[in-house]
Amino acid sequence: MDEQQQLVVMQLIMAGGNAKGAAVEAIRAAKAGDFTQAKSKLKEADQFLAEAHQAQTGMLTAEASGQHQPVSLLMVHGQDHVMTAITFRDLAEEIVALYQKVTQ
């Protein structure tokens, strides 16, 4: 894995972790009754996921143009972070909605 690929993997890991963290903060804000903050944190999670998507798109574009992208355990780990963050963010949105419904 070359240095550029390592940077992309680190982007995936960081963006995924940041997105999941923002989703956790959204749930905590909703639990405290602060739905404005909860929605803001969900948007923040979306921004981090957009960063991860950009990194993935770069890799896919290179692969599609004939530049083989080697798959390493580190790459799989980075992709796993992103997929987990996407799932967690989606569930966080539902939990925020539930907290909001219960408090009304």
MMTF fields as JSON, N, C-alpha, C and O atoms, coordinates in Angstrom:
{
  "mmtfVersion": "1.0.0",
  "mmtfProducer": "UNKNOWN",
  "numBonds": 415,
  "numAtoms": 416,
  "numGroups": 104,
  "numChains": 1,
  "numModels": 1,
  "chainsPerModel": [1],
  "groupsPerChain": [104],
  "chainIdList": ["A"],
  "bondAtomList": [4, 2, 8, 6, 12, 10, 16, 14, 20, 18, 24, 22, 28, 26, 32, 30, 36, 34, 40, 38, 44, 42, 48, 46, 52, 50, 56, 54, 60, 58, 64, 62, 68, 66, 72, 70, 76, 74, 80, 78, 84, 82, 88, 86, 92, 90, 96, 94, 100, 98, 104, 102, 108, 106, 112, 110, 116, 114, 120, 118, 124, 122, 128, 126, 132, 130, 136, 134, 140, 138, 144, 142, 148, 146, 152, 150, 156, 154, 160, 158, 164, 162, 168, 166, 172, 170, 176, 174, 180, 178, 184, 182, 188, 186, 192, 190, 196, 194, 200, 198, 204, 202, 208, 206, 212, 210, 216, 214, 220, 218, 224, 222, 228, 226, 232, 230, 236, 234, 240, 238, 244, 242, 248, 246, 252, 250, 256, 254, 260, 258, 264, 262, 268, 266, 272, 270, 276, 274, 280, 278, 284, 282, 288, 286, 292, 290, 296, 294, 300, 298, 304, 302, 308, 306, 312, 310, 316, 314, 320, 318, 324, 322, 328, 326, 332, 330, 336, 334, 340, 338, 344, 342, 348, 346, 352, 350, 356, 354, 360, 358, 364, 362, 368, 366, 372, 370, 376, 374, 380, 378, 384, 382, 388, 386, 392, 390, 396, 394, 400, 398, 404, 402, 408, 406, 412, 410],
  "bondOrderList": [1, 1, 1, 1, 1, 1, 1, 1, 1, 1, 1, 1, 1, 1, 1, 1, 1, 1, 1, 1, 1, 1, 1, 1, 1, 1, 1, 1, 1, 1, 1, 1, 1, 1, 1, 1, 1, 1, 1, 1, 1, 1, 1, 1, 1, 1, 1, 1, 1, 1, 1, 1, 1, 1, 1, 1, 1, 1, 1, 1, 1, 1, 1, 1, 1, 1, 1, 1, 1, 1, 1, 1, 1, 1, 1, 1, 1, 1, 1, 1, 1, 1, 1, 1, 1, 1, 1, 1, 1, 1, 1, 1, 1, 1, 1, 1, 1, 1, 1, 1, 1, 1, 1],
  "groupList": [{"groupName": "MET", "atomNameList": ["N", "CA", "C", "O"], "elementList": ["N", "C", "C", "O"], "formalChargeList": [0, 0, 0, 0], "bondAtomList": [1, 0, 2, 1, 3, 2], "bondOrderList": [1, 1, 2], "singleLetterCode": "M", "chemCompType": "L-PEPTIDE LINKING"}, {"groupName": "ASP", "atomNameList": ["N", "CA", "C", "O"], "elementList": ["N", "C", "C", "O"], "formalChargeList": [0, 0, 0, 0], "bondAtomList": [1, 0, 2, 1, 3, 2], "bondOrderList": [1, 1, 2], "singleLetterCode": "D", "chemCompType": "L-PEPTIDE LINKING"}, {"groupName": "GLU", "atomNameList": ["N", "CA", "C", "O"], "elementList": ["N", "C", "C", "O"], "formalChargeList": [0, 0, 0, 0], "bondAtomList": [1, 0, 2, 1, 3, 2], "bondOrderList": [1, 1, 2], "singleLetterCode": "E", "chemCompType": "L-PEPTIDE LINKING"}, {"groupName": "GLN", "atomNameList": ["N", "CA", "C", "O"], "elementList": ["N", "C", "C", "O"], "formalChargeList": [0, 0, 0, 0], "bondAtomList": [1, 0, 2, 1, 3, 2], "bondOrderList": [1, 1, 2], "singleLetterCode": "Q", "chemCompType": "L-PEPTIDE LINKING"}, {"groupName": "LEU", "atomNameList": ["N", "CA", "C", "O"], "elementList": ["N", "C", "C", "O"], "formalChargeList": [0, 0, 0, 0], "bondAtomList": [1, 0, 2, 1, 3, 2], "bondOrderList": [1, 1, 2], "singleLetterCode": "L", "chemCompType": "L-PEPTIDE LINKING"}, {"groupName": "VAL", "atomNameList": ["N", "CA", "C", "O"], "elementList": ["N", "C", "C", "O"], "formalChargeList": [0, 0, 0, 0], "bondAtomList": [1, 0, 2, 1, 3, 2], "bondOrderList": [1, 1, 2], "singleLetterCode": "V", "chemCompType": "L-PEPTIDE LINKING"}, {"groupName": "ILE", "atomNameList": ["N", "CA", "C", "O"], "elementList": ["N", "C", "C", "O"], "formalChargeList": [0, 0, 0, 0], "bondAtomList": [1, 0, 2, 1, 3, 2], "bondOrderList": [1, 1, 2], "singleLetterCode": "I", "chemCompType": "L-PEPTIDE LINKING"}, {"groupName": "ALA", "atomNameList": ["N", "CA", "C", "O"], "elementList": ["N", "C", "C", "O"], "formalChargeList": [0, 0, 0, 0], "bondAtomList": [1, 0, 2, 1, 3, 2], "bondOrderList": [1, 1, 2], "singleLetterCode": "A", "chemCompType": "L-PEPTIDE LINKING"}, {"groupName": "GLY", "atomNameList": ["N", "CA", "C", "O"], "elementList": ["N", "C", "C", "O"], "formalChargeList": [0, 0, 0, 0], "bondAtomList": [1, 0, 2, 1, 3, 2], "bondOrderList": [1, 1, 2], "singleLetterCode": "G", "chemCompType": "PEPTIDE LINKING"}, {"groupName": "ASN", "atomNameList": ["N", "CA", "C", "O"], "elementList": ["N", "C", "C", "O"], "formalChargeList": [0, 0, 0, 0], "bondAtomList": [1, 0, 2, 1, 3, 2], "bondOrderList": [1, 1, 2], "singleLetterCode": "N", "chemCompType": "L-PEPTIDE LINKING"}, {"groupName": "LYS", "atomNameList": ["N", "CA", "C", "O"], "elementList": ["N", "C", "C", "O"], "formalChargeList": [0, 0, 0, 0], "bondAtomList": [1, 0, 2, 1, 3, 2], "bondOrderList": [1, 1, 2], "singleLetterCode": "K", "chemCompType": "L-PEPTIDE LINKING"}, {"groupName": "ARG", "atomNameList": ["N", "CA", "C", "O"], "elementList": ["N", "C", "C", "O"], "formalChargeList": [0, 0, 0, 0], "bondAtomList": [1, 0, 2, 1, 3, 2], "bondOrderList": [1, 1, 2], "singleLetterCode": "R", "chemCompType": "L-PEPTIDE LINKING"}, {"groupName": "PHE", "atomNameList": ["N", "CA", "C", "O"], "elementList": ["N", "C", "C", "O"], "formalChargeList": [0, 0, 0, 0], "bondAtomList": [1, 0, 2, 1, 3, 2], "bondOrderList": [1, 1, 2], "singleLetterCode": "F", "chemCompType": "L-PEPTIDE LINKING"}, {"groupName": "THR", "atomNameList": ["N", "CA", "C", "O"], "elementList": ["N", "C", "C", "O"], "formalChargeList": [0, 0, 0, 0], "bondAtomList": [1, 0, 2, 1, 3, 2], "bondOrderList": [1, 1, 2], "singleLetterCode": "T", "chemCompType": "L-PEPTIDE LINKING"}, {"groupName": "SER", "atomNameList": ["N", "CA", "C", "O"], "elementList": ["N", "C", "C", "O"], "formalChargeList": [0, 0, 0, 0], "bondAtomList": [1, 0, 2, 1, 3, 2], "bondOrderList": [1, 1, 2], "singleLetterCode": "S", "chemCompType": "L-PEPTIDE LINKING"}, {"groupName": "HIS", "atomNameList": ["N", "CA", "C", "O"], "elementList": ["N", "C", "C", "O"], "formalChargeList": [0, 0, 0, 0], "bondAtomList": [1, 0, 2, 1, 3, 2], "bondOrderList": [1, 1, 2], "singleLetterCode": "H", "chemCompType": "L-PEPTIDE LINKING"}, {"groupName": "PRO", "atomNameList": ["N", "CA", "C", "O"], "elementList": ["N", "C", "C", "O"], "formalChargeList": [0, 0, 0, 0], "bondAtomList": [1, 0, 2, 1, 3, 2], "bondOrderList": [1, 1, 2], "singleLetterCode": "P", "chemCompType": "L-PEPTIDE LINKING"}, {"groupName": "TYR", "atomNameList": ["N", "CA", "C", "O"], "elementList": ["N", "C", "C", "O"], "formalChargeList": [0, 0, 0, 0], "bondAtomList": [1, 0, 2, 1, 3, 2], "bondOrderList": [1, 1, 2], "singleLetterCode": "Y", "chemCompType": "L-PEPTIDE LINKING"}],
  "groupTypeList": [0, 1, 2, 3, 3, 3, 4, 5, 5, 0, 3, 4, 6, 0, 7, 8, 8, 9, 7, 10, 8, 7, 7, 5, 2, 7, 6, 11, 7, 7, 10, 7, 8, 1, 12, 13, 3, 7, 10, 14, 10, 4, 10, 2, 7, 1, 3, 12, 4, 7, 2, 7, 15, 3, 7, 3, 13, 8, 0, 4, 13, 7, 2, 7, 14, 8, 3, 15, 3, 16, 5, 14, 4, 4, 0, 5, 15, 8, 3, 1, 15, 5, 0, 13, 7, 6, 13, 12, 11, 1, 4, 7, 2, 2, 6, 5, 7, 4, 17, 3, 10, 5, 13, 3],
  "groupIdList": [1, 2, 3, 4, 5, 6, 7, 8, 9, 10, 11, 12, 13, 14, 15, 16, 17, 18, 19, 20, 21, 22, 23, 24, 25, 26, 27, 28, 29, 30, 31, 32, 33, 34, 35, 36, 37, 38, 39, 40, 41, 42, 43, 44, 45, 46, 47, 48, 49, 50, 51, 52, 53, 54, 55, 56, 57, 58, 59, 60, 61, 62, 63, 64, 65, 66, 67, 68, 69, 70, 71, 72, 73, 74, 75, 76, 77, 78, 79, 80, 81, 82, 83, 84, 85, 86, 87, 88, 89, 90, 91, 92, 93, 94, 95, 96, 97, 98, 99, 100, 101, 102, 103, 104],
  "secStructList": [7, 7, 2, 2, 2, 2, 2, 2, 2, 2, 2, 2, 2, 2, 2, 2, 2, 2, 2, 2, 2, 2, 2, 2, 2, 2, 2, 2, 2, 2, 2, 6, 6, 7, 2, 2, 2, 2, 2, 2, 2, 2, 2, 2, 2, 2, 2, 2, 2, 2, 2, 2, 2, 2, 2, 2, 2, 2, 2, 2, 2, 2, 2, 2, 6, 6, 7, 7, 7, 7, 7, 7, 2, 2, 2, 2, 2, 2, 2, 2, 2, 2, 2, 2, 2, 2, 2, 2, 2, 2, 2, 2, 2, 2, 2, 2, 2, 2, 2, 2, 2, 2, 2, 7],
  "xCoordList": [0.854, 0.0, 0.901, 1.775, 0.672, 1.503, 0.983, -0.061, 1.73, 1.402, 0.039, -0.703, -0.297, -1.588, -2.742, -3.742, -2.597, -3.644, -3.772, -4.877, -2.652, -2.691, -3.434, -4.183, -3.223, -3.938, -5.442, -6.233, -5.832, -7.252, -7.846, -8.937, -7.131, -7.614, -7.77, -8.761, -6.805, -6.903, -8.077, -8.725, -8.348, -9.519, -10.793, -11.689, -10.865, -12.044, -12.216, -13.319, -11.137, -11.202, -11.595, -12.459, -10.974, -11.272, -12.695, -13.415, -13.094, -14.435, -15.493, -16.504, -15.261, -16.206, -16.311, -17.411, -15.177, -15.184, -15.826, -16.566, -15.548, -16.146, -17.652, -18.405, -18.095, -19.531, -20.243, -21.306, -19.656, -20.266, -20.303, -21.299, -19.224, -19.185, -20.262, -20.903, -20.46, -21.499, -22.889, -23.775, -23.077, -24.363, -24.628, -25.757, -23.596, -23.736, -24.124, -24.995, -23.484, -23.808, -25.246, -25.907, -25.733, -27.122, -28.084, -29.079, -27.782, -28.637, -28.611, -29.655, -27.439, -27.32, -28.063, -28.699, -27.977, -28.696, -30.205, -30.935, -30.665, -32.097, -32.553, -33.631, -31.729, -32.058, -32.206, -33.03, -31.403, -31.469, -32.578, -32.8, -33.27, -34.367, -33.951, -34.774, -32.696, -32.197, -32.245, -31.249, -33.399, -33.595, -32.951, -32.639, -32.757, -32.033, -30.593, -30.056, -29.973, -28.599, -28.539, -27.602, -29.519, -29.535, -29.556, -28.813, -30.396, -30.473, -29.185, -28.745, -28.593, -27.319, -26.227, -25.42, -26.21, -25.211, -25.448, -24.489, -26.7, -26.98, -26.461, -25.92, -26.631, -26.096, -24.573, -23.962, -23.973, -22.52, -22.059, -21.07, -22.779, -22.458, -22.552, -21.717, -23.57, -23.721, -22.532, -22.092, -22.017, -20.858, -19.631, -18.885, -19.425, -18.301, -18.479, -17.516, -19.707, -19.954, -19.755, -19.338, -20.049, -19.801, -18.304, -17.887, -17.494, -16.035, -15.567, -14.728, -16.118, -15.758, -16.181, -15.451, -17.358, -17.854, -16.937, -16.696, -16.43, -15.505, -14.239, -13.735, -13.732, -12.532, -12.814, -11.995, -13.972, -14.347, -14.505, -14.08, -15.108, -15.322, -13.997, -13.868, -13.017, -11.692, -11.099, -10.529, -11.228, -10.706, -11.464, -10.857, -12.778, -13.596, -13.315, -13.272, -13.125, -12.819, -11.486, -11.361, -10.494, -9.181, -9.302, -8.728, -10.037, -10.221, -10.926, -10.541, -11.95, -12.703, -11.869, -12.131, -10.862, -10.02, -8.812, -7.916, -8.804, -7.752, -6.614, -5.672, -6.679, -5.626, -6.064, -6.859, -5.521, -5.921, -5.646, -4.569, -6.627, -6.497, -6.308, -7.244, -5.126, -4.903, -5.776, -6.002, -6.253, -7.085, -6.216, -5.618, -6.157, -5.372, -6.304, -7.445, -5.803, -6.581, -6.889, -7.969, -5.956, -6.177, -7.301, -8.117, -7.346, -8.422, -9.775, -10.763, -9.809, -11.054, -11.486, -12.671, -10.535, -10.825, -11.432, -12.401, -10.861, -11.386, -12.797, -13.657, -13.04, -14.38, -15.375, -16.529, -14.917, -15.771, -16.177, -17.326, -15.241, -15.558, -16.662, -17.594, -16.554, -17.548, -18.919, -19.924, -18.961, -20.241, -20.895, -22.111, -20.095, -20.638, -21.181, -22.237, -20.466, -20.908, -22.212, -23.084, -22.35, -23.594, -24.77, -25.816, -24.589, -25.646, -25.966, -27.135, -24.935, -25.135, -25.845, -26.72, -25.478, -26.109, -27.59, -28.429, -27.911, -29.314, -30.123, -31.246, -29.554, -30.24, -30.36, -31.373, -29.352, -29.403, -30.559, -31.232, -30.786, -31.903, -33.231, -34.107, -33.373, -34.599, -34.729, -35.825, -33.643, -33.668, -34.004, -34.773, -33.442, -33.763, -35.255, -35.909, -35.793, -37.215, -38.07, -39.105, -37.642, -38.388, -38.377, -39.415, -37.206, -37.129, -38.048, -38.735, -38.048, -38.874, -40.353, -41.132, -40.737, -42.14, -42.568, -43.676, -41.707, -42.024, -42.174, -42.977, -41.406, -41.443, -42.547, -42.75, -43.242, -44.301, -45.62, -46.61],
  "yCoordList": [-1.171, 0.0, 1.235, 1.386, 2.104, 3.305, 4.393, 4.242, 5.471, 6.54, 7.17, 7.483, 7.356, 7.949, 7.057, 7.546, 5.762, 4.833, 4.821, 4.712, 4.931, 4.998, 6.245, 6.2, 7.353, 8.589, 8.421, 8.888, 7.755, 7.531, 6.65, 6.924, 5.6, 4.714, 5.476, 5.299, 6.313, 7.09, 8.075, 8.331, 8.626, 9.49, 8.71, 9.207, 7.477, 6.646, 6.364, 6.479, 5.997, 5.667, 6.896, 6.813, 8.027, 9.247, 9.739, 10.086, 9.768, 10.251, 9.328, 9.794, 8.024, 7.081, 7.244, 7.271, 7.351, 7.539, 8.85, 8.899, 9.91, 11.212, 11.197, 11.784, 10.534, 10.44, 9.671, 10.081, 8.56, 7.774, 8.584, 8.559, 9.297, 10.13, 11.207, 11.46, 11.837, 12.865, 12.25, 12.87, 11.039, 10.36, 10.028, 10.158, 9.604, 9.34, 10.633, 10.625, 11.733, 13.024, 13.43, 14.053, 13.084, 13.386, 12.634, 13.194, 11.378, 10.59, 11.178, 11.309, 11.529, 12.105, 13.436, 13.719, 14.245, 15.525, 15.29, 15.969, 14.33, 14.023, 13.499, 13.848, 12.669, 12.129, 13.259, 13.182, 14.309, 15.477, 16.447, 17.452, 16.154, 17.01, 18.139, 18.992, 18.172, 19.234, 18.747, 18.262, 18.882, 18.343, 19.207, 18.711, 20.472, 21.325, 20.849, 20.714, 20.594, 20.093, 18.694, 18.383, 17.867, 16.505, 16.546, 15.815, 17.391, 17.495, 18.075, 17.674, 19.005, 19.581, 18.503, 18.462, 17.645, 16.577, 15.536, 14.969, 15.28, 14.369, 14.969, 14.255, 16.278, 16.941, 16.876, 16.691, 17.03, 16.931, 15.521, 15.365, 14.518, 13.139, 12.98, 12.317, 13.59, 13.52, 14.145, 13.644, 15.235, 15.895, 14.987, 14.899, 14.317, 13.39, 12.215, 11.755, 11.739, 10.637, 11.084, 10.29, 12.34, 12.868, 12.884, 12.602, 13.211, 13.171, 11.744, 11.534, 10.785, 9.387, 8.974, 8.27, 9.417, 9.08, 9.641, 8.986, 10.848, 11.438, 10.6, 10.387, 10.131, 9.287, 7.982, 7.519, 7.395, 6.155, 6.391, 5.567, 7.499, 7.807, 7.926, 7.464, 8.537, 8.634, 7.263, 7.038, 6.354, 4.998, 4.27, 3.591, 4.408, 3.735, 4.279, 3.524, 5.583, 6.203, 5.695, 5.375, 5.623, 5.101, 3.653, 3.275, 2.855, 1.442, 1.322, 0.507, 2.131, 2.083, 2.522, 2.109, 3.364, 3.827, 2.912, 3.233, 1.765, 0.782, 0.79, 0.01, 1.65, 1.69, 0.786, 1.18, -0.432, -1.4, -0.871, -0.343, -1.017, -0.594, -1.839, -2.623, -2.034, -3.23, -3.209, -2.16, -4.373, -4.495, -5.04, -6.109, -4.309, -4.729, -4.82, -4.361, -5.412, -5.483, -4.074, -3.831, -3.16, -1.78, -1.135, -0.396, -1.411, -0.879, -1.447, -0.718, -2.734, -3.357, -2.721, -2.463, -2.472, -1.838, -0.437, -0.068, 0.315, 1.65, 1.594, 2.375, 0.679, 0.525, 0.084, 0.511, -0.771, -1.237, -0.071, 0.014, 0.82, 2.007, 2.823, 3.277, 3.003, 3.81, 3.14, 3.79, 1.854, 1.152, 1.127, 1.279, 0.937, 0.957, 2.338, 2.462, 3.364, 4.736, 5.049, 5.718, 4.574, 4.802, 4.161, 4.784, 2.923, 2.215, 2.918, 3.106, 3.306, 3.958, 5.296, 5.646, 6.033, 7.331, 7.154, 7.912, 6.156, 5.893, 5.524, 5.995, 4.69, 4.321, 5.509, 5.654, 6.351, 7.543, 8.452, 9.026, 8.58, 9.409, 8.866, 9.631, 7.555, 6.936, 7.119, 7.378, 6.989, 7.157, 8.598, 8.838, 9.547, 10.959, 11.187, 11.863, 10.629, 10.782, 10.159, 10.711, 9.023, 8.382, 9.235, 9.423, 9.748, 10.627, 11.842, 12.261, 12.387, 13.563, 13.213, 13.986, 12.062, 11.648, 11.39, 11.751, 10.78, 10.45, 11.717, 11.746, 12.75, 13.957, 14.94, 15.947, 14.669, 15.6, 15.303, 15.99],
  "zCoordList": [0.0, 0.0, 0.0, 0.854, -0.967, -1.045, -0.094, 0.54, -0.018, 0.929, 0.639, 1.57, -0.628, -0.987, -0.527, -0.002, -0.727, -0.298, 1.228, 1.758, 1.924, 3.377, 3.848, 4.824, 3.149, 3.496, 3.306, 4.125, 2.224, 1.961, 3.057, 3.558, 3.425, 4.483, 5.793, 6.502, 6.111, 7.343, 7.283, 8.297, 6.096, 5.937, 6.241, 6.923, 5.724, 5.968, 7.453, 7.987, 8.114, 9.535, 10.346, 11.219, 10.066, 10.817, 10.558, 11.494, 9.301, 8.971, 9.566, 10.092, 9.483, 10.066, 11.57, 12.122, 12.231, 13.682, 14.094, 15.077, 13.352, 13.667, 13.437, 14.215, 12.378, 12.098, 13.204, 13.671, 13.615, 14.695, 15.987, 16.709, 16.277, 17.477, 17.464, 18.484, 16.318, 16.209, 16.382, 16.969, 15.873, 16.033, 17.503, 17.977, 18.216, 19.659, 20.375, 21.245, 20.014, 20.626, 20.312, 21.143, 19.127, 18.772, 19.692, 20.154, 19.95, 20.844, 22.252, 22.892, 22.728, 24.083, 24.19, 25.205, 23.142, 23.149, 23.173, 23.895, 22.381, 22.362, 23.725, 24.205, 24.332, 25.654, 26.665, 27.576, 26.499, 27.391, 26.983, 27.658, 25.889, 25.439, 24.522, 24.191, 24.102, 23.223, 21.77, 21.234, 21.154, 19.809, 18.722, 17.64, 19.002, 18.06, 17.948, 16.849, 19.103, 19.115, 18.493, 17.757, 18.781, 18.231, 16.706, 16.051, 16.151, 14.688, 14.111, 13.033, 14.82, 14.39, 14.353, 13.425, 15.355, 15.414, 14.313, 13.788, 13.96, 12.839, 11.527, 10.683, 11.365, 10.168, 10.148, 9.096, 11.313, 11.421, 11.015, 10.299, 11.476, 11.094, 9.577, 8.961, 8.985, 7.523, 6.806, 5.771, 7.353, 6.74, 6.784, 5.809, 7.906, 8.003, 7.036, 6.423, 6.908, 5.974, 4.53, 3.687, 4.24, 2.894, 2.602, 1.478, 3.608, 3.444, 3.124, 2.248, 3.843, 3.594, 2.189, 1.491, 1.788, 0.454, -0.633, -1.647, -0.418, -1.384, -1.507, -2.609, -0.386, -0.408, -1.145, -1.939, -0.877, -1.558, -3.054, -3.864, -3.417, -4.835, -5.564, -6.697, -4.929, -5.54, -5.821, -6.889, -4.876, -5.064, -6.166, -6.994, -6.18, -7.198, -8.593, -9.565, -8.686, -9.974, -10.503, -11.685, -9.626, -10.034, -10.495, -11.516, -9.755, -10.121, -11.474, -12.313, -11.676, -12.926, -14.123, -15.253, -13.874, -14.975, -15.203, -15.982, -14.51, -14.758, -13.765, -13.903, -12.769, -11.75, -10.59, -9.737, -10.586, -9.573, -8.17, -7.893, -7.294, -5.908, -5.048, -4.891, -4.494, -3.675, -2.423, -1.82, -2.055, -0.867, 0.261, 0.138, 1.336, 2.499, 3.702, 3.662, 4.752, 5.986, 6.499, 7.038, 6.333, 6.752, 5.944, 6.495, 4.642, 3.799, 4.237, 4.327, 4.504, 4.97, 6.287, 6.5, 7.156, 8.437, 8.229, 8.892, 7.322, 7.023, 6.474, 6.881, 5.557, 4.99, 6.063, 6.066, 6.967, 8.065, 8.957, 9.39, 9.228, 10.031, 9.367, 10.031, 8.077, 7.362, 7.386, 7.675, 7.087, 7.062, 8.441, 8.558, 9.473, 10.834, 11.168, 11.788, 10.762, 11.027, 10.303, 10.857, 9.075, 8.326, 9.06, 9.24, 9.476, 10.197, 11.508, 11.847, 12.242, 13.529, 13.351, 14.144, 12.327, 12.081, 11.76, 12.246, 10.943, 10.61, 11.854, 12.031, 12.704, 13.94, 14.884, 15.568, 14.929, 15.777, 15.373, 16.23, 14.08, 13.621, 14.137, 14.54, 14.123, 14.627, 16.138, 16.635, 16.861, 18.318, 18.683, 19.614, 17.967, 18.2, 17.972, 18.766, 16.897, 16.601, 17.7, 18.074, 18.21, 19.297, 20.564, 21.199, 20.929, 22.098, 21.915, 22.847, 20.722, 20.461, 20.585, 21.143, 20.073, 20.134, 21.582, 21.977, 22.352, 23.745, 24.601, 25.534, 24.284, 25.111, 24.705, 25.383, 23.641, 23.206, 23.872, 23.617]
}
